[in-house]
Amino acid sequence: MVDQMPESLHSEGGTLPAHERRAQARGFEAWSEARTQGCEPVRGRANTMSLWRFEVRWADAIGRTLLPRGILGGVVDDVDLGQLYGLEYGDSPWYIRLVMRASLWLTWLAPIWIRKRPRTFGRLAQAEREAVLERLLSSDHYNIRLTLMYFKLTVTTLLIGDPRALARLGAYGLGGEKPPRALRSLP
């Protein structure tokens, strides 16, 4: 059957997956659009359940609202928080993945019930994003506060774990600069 397919159904590394071949053969154009717009999962090192690409983009948008570019002197501005979050997700046990994914979806869809408008987190301006995060972090419901706090803790740990950030902070003797005065006064 593969030999009878038009050349456009072959990829560079062999043939397309069966579901994509069927969709294209039926005339659906959505298969290639979905493929390029991020419906393929990003696999962690454990090669288990993973985040979809749109969830990785969500994680980057939320993470960069919490930790904007320019912090730590801009040494980690090029870090893709979404990709790191996806890798962390893939390496985590199932119960941690459940919390990670729940916090991601909860935050992304929160403007719908907080703002009472049909807009997700990605459609908001920067100031509105910050207001939504503040509202979630000050929620009366413990589980909502906890899931967002877990997301915040995870992306902060991922960003600070970058060797350039550690060197900038002078952690573990990696940086040539002295640590900031506030850090030197800590016991």
N, C-alpha and C positions, 0 to 999 in steps of 0.2 A: 504494500500500500504506500509506503514511503516513496518508492521509486515513481509512483504514478502522481505524486503531488507536485504542484507547480514549484518552481525554484524559490518563490517568495515564502514558502512555508518552511524552508530549511534555515537554521541558524548557522552561525559561523562554526560552532563547535559540534555540529551534528544536526539532529532534528529538534524541533520544538517539542515541549511536553505535549502529551496526548490531548489534554483539555484545551490547550491553546490552538492546536491544529484543528480540533473539532470546531471551536468557536470561529476561527478564521475561515474555515471551509464553509460554514453556514452563512458567512457574510457579516459576522459581528465585528464591528470596528473597536468595540470596547476592550477587547482583549489586549491590544497593544497599548491603548491609552492607560488602562489599569496597570499594565506592566511598567510603563515609564513613569506613572504618577505614584508608584509606591505601594503596590499591593503584595509585594513579595516580602517574606519575613527576613529579618536580620538575625542570623544565627549567632549564638554565643559559642564559647569554646566547648561546652558540653554537648552542643548540637541537639539540644532538646527543644522543648517549646520555646518560642521566641516572639519578640515583638514584630508587628508589621511595620513596614516603612512609614506609613502615615503616623503610627504611634511614636516612632523614633523622631519624626518631625515635631510632633506634639511635645515630646519630652524636651527637645531642644528649645522650643518656644517658651515653655513654662520655666525651664531651667535658666534661660537667659533673662527672663523677667526677674527671677529671684536673684541671680548672679549676673548682672549686666557686664557687657564687655568693658574693659578698662579697669576692672578691679585688679588688685595685686600688680599695679603698674602696667597692666596690659600684657603681661608675659604669657597668659593663657587665653588670649582672645581667639586664637585659632582652634581651640579645642572644641570638638563637636560633642556637646553634652548629650545629645540624643543618641548618638552612636555608642558612647560610653555607657549610658543608661541601658541601652539594648544589650550590650555585652554583659553588664552586671546582671541583668534580668536572666539571660541565658545560663549564667553560672550559678544562679540561686536555687534553693530548694523550692518545691511547689508552693508551700505556704507563704514564702516571701514573694514569689512571683505573683501570687494572688493579691497581696497588699500593694505591690508595685503597680500592677495593672489597674487595680481599683483606684489608687490615688491619681493615676494618670487620667483615667476616664472621668472621675469625679471632678477633677480640676478643669478639664477641657469642656465639660458640659455645664459646669456651675453657673456661667452667666445666663443660661436659659431660665433657671429658677430664681437666681439672685436679682438679675436686672429685669426679668419678666419680658425679655425680648428674644426673638429667635436668632440669637448670635452665639457662636461658640467662642472660646477663649482666643482663638486665632484671629477672629474678626474685630477684636477690640483694639482701641488705641492703647499706647503704653500706660498712660495714667489709669485707664479703666482696668487694665490687666492687674496693675498693682492694687487697685481698690478691691478687686475680686479676691485676690490672694489674701489681703488683709482681712476681708470679711470671713473667708474660710478659716483663717488662723484664729479668729476671735469668735468662732461659732459656739453656740450653746451646746452643741452635740459633740461629745468627746471623740467619737469615732471619726467624725469629719476633721476635727483638729488634728487628730493623731495621724490620719492618712496623709494629710498635706505636710505635716511635720516630718513624717518619714520620707516623703519625696524630697523635701528641702534638705534633710540630713544626708540623703543618698547623693544628690547632685553636688552638694558642698564637699562631701568626702571625695567624690570622684575628681572634682576640680582641684582640690588642695593636694590630692595624691599625685598630681603631675609633678615630675622632678623639677621643672622650672619654677613651679609655685613654691615647692619646698626650698629651693635655693633662694628664691626671693624673700621668703620668710626667715631664712637662715637656720632652718631646721636641720638637725642631724649633722651640722657642720658643713652643709653643702654650699652655702653662700659665702662669698667673700665679705659681704657687708655685715655690719653689726645689726642685730635685730632691733626693731623699733623700741623706743624707750619704754613704752607700756609693757612690752613683753619681757624686757630685762628686769622689771621690778617684780615679776611674778616669782613665787617661791619655786 
